[in-house]
């Protein structure tokens, strides 16, 4: 059976799904309430997070399942000031989003559907072709081309490792035109309010289709 992630042709930071993640820094010490929702607005998980001195620099939360208990330790879910809250959704269901509340309740202080400066959004397109990249909360646009995998003979040889391809999101998205190998992570560094989308415009079905 074909892995459905191989057929993904689009990503949307406002609807977090497989092969994507969001990282959000929490600067202020205290207790925070994280609430996760499905794409249709139904609650899926919630957790209290203690931001304290000496906490770990990163805490991972699966919006489908709740807290990653391997990151919590004996003291429960905690994070250092300015540490990164890392959100994923390891589920075949439709995407989801998260809201962050201060301990006193009230309106959310952060909504993952509207990324803010300091946030990171990462996704990993596998389907070869050219993708349109856009910030739905602004006018910035870019293009990313995912190349076709190497032939079997060359794929058998060790390939050089590659870290994430970094794009900055401000008044423009830089670089505005990027080529990556399939499976390389795109890491968007957010410098302005953003809803990031990546949509396949022109598929590449390989040498035999050309």
N, C-alpha and C positions, 0 to 999 in steps of 0.2 A: 504494500500500500504506500502511496506517495505521501511523504511528510507534508502536511498542509502548510507549514512555514515556508516551504520551498516555493509555494505559489503566491505568497503575499505580494501584492502589488501596491500597497499603500500603508502609510502610517499617519497617525494623528495624535499629537501630544495630549489633546483634550479627551481622548478615549484610549487610555493605556491598554496595551494588549501584548501578546507574545513578541519576543525579539526586540523589546523596547524597555526603557526604564527612565525614571525621573529622579533626580537628586535635588534636595532642597535643604539649605543650611538653616539651622535654628540657633539664633544667637543668644536669646535671653534665657537665663536660668529660671527653672520652675517646672511645673507639671503641665503637659500639653495633651490634648485629646485629639487623636487621629481617627477620622471616620471614613470608611471606604464605601463606595457606591457602585452599582452596576450602571451600564450605559443608560438604562431606563429610569435611573434614580432610586432603585431599591437598595437598602443597606446590605452590605456583605460582610463587613468586619469592622472592629473598632479596637482601639488600644490606648492606654495611658502611657506617655513617655516622659520620663524625668530627665531634664537637662541639668547636669550638675558638673562641677569640677571633678576631674578624674574619670569621667565617663568615657566610653569608647568613641573614636572619631567618626564611626559610621554605624548606622543601624538599618538593617534591611527588613522591609515589610512586603509580604505578598498580599495584594489587595483581595485575592480570592480566598486566602487562608488565614490571614492575620499575621502576627509577629513571627519572625524567624527566631525560634527559641534558642538556636545556637548562638545568637548574638546578644541574648539577654543576660545570661549569667545568673548568679544567685540573687542579685539585687533587683531583678526584674528588668524591664526595658529602660535603658538609660543611654544618654548621649552627652558628649562634651559640648560646652558652649561653642557655637559656630561649627559643630559637627554636622555631617551630612545624613539626612534621612533619605534612604534609597528605596524607591517604590518600584515594584514589578507586579505583573499579573500573569502568573503561571497557570493559565487556564485556556481551554479551547473555546470558552464562551466569548461573547462579545465583550468589548472593552469596558473599562471603568475609570473612575476618578476618585480623588480624595480631598477632604476638607480638614484643615487643622484649626483647632480652637484653643484659646487660652483656658486655664483652669476655671476661671470664673464664668465660662460659657459666653453667650452672646454670639454676635456674628463671627463667621470664620475669619481668622487672620490670614489664611492662605487657601487658595483654591487651585488644585493642580491643572484645572482647565485654562488657567490664565497664569502662565509662567512669569516670573519676575526676575529682575537683575540678581545674579548670584546662583540662579538655578541652572541645572544641566539637564539636557534631554539627549538620550542615546538610543539609536536604533540600528538594526543590522539587516539591510536589504540583501536578499540572496538572488532574486530573480534578475538575470542580466537585462540591461536596457538602459534607457535614459529616463530619469525621474525629474519632475518639476518639484522644487522646494519653495515653500511660501510661508510667510508669517501672516496668519489670518487677522492679526490685530494691528497690522501695519501694511506697508507697501513693499517690503523687502522680498526679493525673489532670487533664486539661484537654480543651478542645474547640476545634477549628479549623474554620472554615467557609471554603471556597474558592468564590468567587462565579462566576457564569456570565460568560463574556466579553461585552464590549459588542457591540451590534448592528454590522453591517458599516459603516453610515454613521458611527457614532461612533468605530469602531475605526480608520477611515481618518485621523482627526485625531490629531495628536501627543498622546501620553499623558504625564502627568507621571512622571518617573523615581522609583523607590522603592528604597531600600536594603533590606537584609534585615529581616524582622520578628523581633525578638529576644525569646526566652523564657528565663527563668532556671529552673533545675531544682534545687530544694532539698527541703525538707520538703513544699513544694507546687510546682506549675508556674505561673509567673506571666508574662503574664496567663493566667487560667484559661479565658477565652473570647475568641477572636480571630477576626476576619474579614479575609481577604486576597484579592487578585486572583490569578487563575491565573498561575503562573510566578514568583510572588514567593518568594524563598528564606526558609525558616524556619531561624533560627539559634538553637540551644539552647546556653546557657552552663551548663556542668555544675558544680554546687557540692556534689554528694553522689554516691556511687556510683550508676551508672545504666545501664540498658538501655532505650533509648527506642524506642517503637513508635508508629506513626501508621497507623490503619486506617480505611478509609471505612465509615461507619455508614449514612449516608443520601445516596445519589447525587442530583445535581441534573442532570436531562436537558434543562434549558432551558425557556424560556417555552412552547414548543409542547406540552411534556409536563405542564404544570400545569393 
